[in-house]
Amino acid sequence: MNGNWLRVSPDQLEQARADLNWAYELAMTERDGDSERWAGTDKAWNALDFLLDRLGFEIPLVLGAESFVEFPDVEPDSEEMFDFLENLEDDWGYGPPSYLTPAQVATAASQLAALTEDDLIRGVDPQELKRADVYPGPWESPDELVWAAHYLPDVRNFFAAAARDGDAVICWLD
């Protein structure tokens, strides 16, 4: 399971909101072409989400804040929800994508600008991630925290570029 981001212009975001299949094709083209408009966090997505949340980070940059899909009003782990997710037309991996608006991207970039790898993991006990069942685990040593934190410079650069260009960001797991 890997975390992914795709920078899109506001016009492309509107097109994606109207046609997620089009957005999926764009995402795969950019990812397969190793475009600077795509970035990934490999398996560290959940650890980054946990560590940023632990610091009080306001924007859920790993999983996105806005949904492309209106979910039914049912229990998250219910058979109805599994049926709903199974019937989605697109193949984004682990559920439909979400996104961050250009304003949310700018806020995230601003917060990330001052954050260092040391800030991200300072005072963190690997057992916190283990107790929280953070993917991928097993979180037995501080070296595993360093591995998760080493993605931060690329994340910071990606969001700075997106904010500079006024882009939105599509977020998904595959």
Secondary structure, DSSP 8 states (H G I E B T S, - for coil): --EEEEEE-HHHHHHHHH-HHHHHHHHHHHHHTT-TTEEEEETTHHHHHHHHHHTT-SS-TTT-SEESS---SS-TTSHHHHHHHHT-S---SSS--EEE-HHHHHHHHHHHHT--HHHHHTT--HHHHHHTT-SS----SHHHHHHHHTTHHHHHHHHHHHHHHT-EEEEEE-
